Amino acid sequence: MFRENCPLYMRDVTFKTETIDGETRRIVVLAFKKEPFTKDDANALNITRHLFSADSGEPFSDFINGSYGIAVPLQTLEIASAPDAPTAITLRDVKVSGVISVRKDKENPVLAANLAVSFPYPEAKELLYLASSVNNQLFCTFQVQQEELALTTPEKPRLAQPSLQESTTVK
């Protein structure tokens, strides 16, 4: 989605529930801000033509703000506190919201983007790390999550087992 160790500002952490197929489960929603939002970032989300000039590569001069639908497969998110720091937490089953909001800075020709991600409740130590990281810059690596295949071994043909039956004779 974005480059490895991409700097994002965590704006908010929200705890919610969602119902899927009649099952209610708790989820965590993180709101991130990406600034600057570059042409490469827009290209990764397939929204470049809405934001940047094909000729110059600069943001359109008359662009102010907009919201765009994006389609991102399920992700694994690794979060670190610095670009050279080891990964602090790894989150699986991360859904990127289907909409990204982009706005232009009033003073500079720079774009900023807001997006949200959600995932099932992690362990307590990961929740604590996330809650203490609000309003901080984090370095995030998004990777497309591989579907887990059920490992099945082919069943060996079973031979019919002779059954022993007790017989009693009554005289």
TORMAR-329284 format. One record per residue (C-alpha): residue number from 0; residue in one letter; chain; x, y, z. Coordinates in Angstrom, 3 decimals, m for minus. Layout:
BEGIN
NUM/A/A/X/Y/Z
...
***
This chain:
BEGIN
0/M/A/0.000/0.000/0.000
1/F/A/2.588/2.590/1.127
2/R/A/6.335/2.206/1.183
3/E/A/8.012/0.278/4.001
4/N/A/8.351/2.202/7.302
5/C/A/5.998/4.879/6.049
6/P/A/5.620/7.727/8.572
7/L/A/1.989/8.139/9.674
8/Y/A/0.534/10.254/12.467
9/M/A/m1.930/8.325/14.606
10/R/A/m4.807/10.697/15.203
11/D/A/m7.209/8.493/17.144
12/V/A/m7.939/5.032/18.535
13/T/A/m11.571/3.943/18.806
14/F/A/m13.017/0.743/20.225
15/K/A/m16.152/m0.537/18.493
16/T/A/m18.144/m3.639/17.733
17/E/A/m19.134/m5.044/14.363
18/T/A/m21.563/m7.773/13.433
19/I/A/m20.689/m10.198/10.660
20/D/A/m22.898/m13.163/9.823
21/G/A/m24.832/m12.656/13.056
22/E/A/m21.675/m12.739/15.176
23/T/A/m20.757/m9.585/17.108
24/R/A/m17.090/m8.980/17.818
25/R/A/m14.981/m6.149/19.200
26/I/A/m12.666/m4.243/16.881
27/V/A/m10.132/m1.450/17.126
28/V/A/m10.192/1.446/14.645
29/L/A/m7.067/3.553/14.104
30/A/A/m7.236/6.914/12.332
31/F/A/m4.035/7.932/10.558
32/K/A/m2.844/11.084/8.815
33/K/A/m0.295/10.825/6.007
34/E/A/1.502/14.107/5.325
35/P/A/2.870/14.709/2.804
36/F/A/0.665/12.546/0.608
37/T/A/2.802/12.143/m2.498
38/K/A/2.189/11.128/m6.079
39/D/A/3.690/7.696/m5.275
40/D/A/1.222/7.281/m2.397
41/A/A/m1.685/8.220/m4.666
42/N/A/m0.381/5.894/m7.355
43/A/A/m0.293/2.973/m4.897
44/L/A/m4.010/3.578/m4.207
45/N/A/m4.878/4.209/m7.867
46/I/A/m6.145/7.777/m7.313
47/T/A/m3.307/9.731/m8.958
48/R/A/m5.422/11.093/m11.835
49/H/A/m7.713/12.879/m9.362
50/L/A/m4.910/14.702/m7.539
51/F/A/m1.821/15.184/m9.673
52/S/A/m1.056/16.616/m13.090
53/A/A/0.188/13.985/m15.522
54/D/A/2.515/16.562/m17.116
55/S/A/4.209/18.139/m14.108
56/G/A/3.504/15.580/m11.376
57/E/A/2.452/18.434/m9.080
58/P/A/m0.904/18.582/m7.282
59/F/A/m3.627/20.302/m9.312
60/S/A/m3.553/24.022/m8.496
61/D/A/m7.338/24.247/m8.077
62/F/A/m7.628/21.134/m5.873
63/I/A/m8.845/21.830/m2.320
64/N/A/m10.085/18.528/m0.899
65/G/A/m11.841/15.300/m1.802
66/S/A/m12.763/11.817/m0.694
67/Y/A/m11.966/8.820/m2.854
68/G/A/m13.007/5.194/m2.797
69/I/A/m10.120/2.773/m2.542
70/A/A/m9.962/m1.003/m2.640
71/V/A/m7.204/m2.529/m0.533
72/P/A/m7.023/m6.235/0.293
73/L/A/m6.672/m7.483/3.862
74/Q/A/m3.320/m6.346/5.321
75/T/A/m0.771/m7.225/7.967
76/L/A/0.415/m4.029/9.678
77/E/A/3.793/m3.727/11.380
78/I/A/4.269/m0.654/13.570
79/A/A/7.549/0.743/14.877
80/S/A/8.355/3.886/16.847
81/A/A/11.259/4.887/14.571
82/P/A/12.370/3.900/11.079
83/D/A/15.412/2.064/12.442
84/A/A/13.642/0.590/15.477
85/P/A/12.461/m3.017/15.561
86/T/A/8.784/m3.693/14.980
87/A/A/6.891/m2.966/18.199
88/I/A/3.672/m4.721/17.230
89/T/A/2.307/m6.712/14.306
90/L/A/m1.424/m6.665/13.598
91/R/A/m3.164/m9.185/11.351
92/D/A/m6.519/m9.055/9.588
93/V/A/m6.254/m5.278/9.094
94/K/A/m9.014/m3.779/6.950
95/V/A/m8.268/m0.435/5.335
96/S/A/m11.384/1.726/5.126
97/G/A/m12.850/2.034/1.652
98/V/A/m12.509/5.839/1.631
99/I/A/m9.487/8.114/1.880
100/S/A/m9.854/11.873/2.403
101/V/A/m7.260/14.145/0.831
102/R/A/m6.846/17.888/1.325
103/K/A/m4.408/20.514/0.186
104/D/A/m2.430/22.560/2.685
105/K/A/m3.522/26.208/2.662
106/E/A/m0.002/27.611/2.596
107/N/A/2.031/24.989/0.749
108/P/A/1.336/22.911/m2.346
109/V/A/1.378/19.761/m0.202
110/L/A/m1.389/17.201/0.176
111/A/A/m2.370/15.364/3.357
112/A/A/m4.532/12.250/3.567
113/N/A/m6.664/10.739/6.328
114/L/A/m7.501/7.058/6.429
115/A/A/m8.705/4.515/8.943
116/V/A/m7.894/0.871/9.539
117/S/A/m9.705/m1.676/11.689
118/F/A/m8.779/m5.067/13.098
119/P/A/m9.906/m7.548/15.777
120/Y/A/m8.937/m6.804/19.384
121/P/A/m5.273/m7.609/19.924
122/E/A/m3.609/m8.585/23.198
123/A/A/m3.568/m6.153/26.134
124/K/A/0.059/m5.068/25.635
125/E/A/m0.682/m4.151/22.003
126/L/A/m3.768/m2.166/23.046
127/L/A/m1.680/m0.276/25.583
128/Y/A/0.968/0.509/22.958
129/L/A/m1.673/1.805/20.543
130/A/A/m3.500/3.873/23.171
131/S/A/m0.243/5.520/24.233
132/S/A/0.699/6.289/20.610
133/V/A/m2.152/8.687/19.825
134/N/A/m0.833/11.997/18.407
135/N/A/2.551/10.414/17.732
136/Q/A/4.318/9.655/14.507
137/L/A/4.619/5.927/13.864
138/F/A/6.438/4.059/11.127
139/C/A/4.117/1.589/9.473
140/T/A/4.627/m1.211/7.012
141/F/A/1.529/m2.575/5.287
142/Q/A/1.757/m5.963/3.583
143/V/A/m0.950/m7.837/1.746
144/Q/A/m1.993/m10.636/4.031
145/Q/A/m1.741/m14.082/2.544
146/E/A/m4.815/m16.221/2.917
147/E/A/m4.222/m19.051/5.315
148/L/A/m4.754/m22.354/3.637
149/A/A/m6.125/m25.178/5.679
150/L/A/m3.425/m27.789/5.853
151/T/A/m5.083/m31.077/5.247
152/T/A/m3.407/m34.378/4.742
153/P/A/m5.033/m36.768/2.378
154/E/A/m6.749/m39.462/4.289
155/K/A/m5.280/m42.886/3.935
156/P/A/m7.776/m45.465/2.906
157/R/A/m8.931/m47.350/5.908
158/L/A/m9.175/m51.050/5.811
159/A/A/m12.213/m52.534/7.353
160/Q/A/m11.322/m53.557/10.876
161/P/A/m12.667/m56.874/11.892
162/S/A/m15.055/m56.389/14.712
163/L/A/m14.953/m58.732/17.592
164/Q/A/m18.316/m59.654/18.855
165/E/A/m18.823/m61.387/22.081
166/S/A/m21.092/m64.277/21.909
167/T/A/m22.551/m66.041/24.779
168/T/A/m24.080/m69.422/24.680
169/V/A/m26.801/m70.335/26.991
170/K/A/m27.331/m74.013/27.777
***
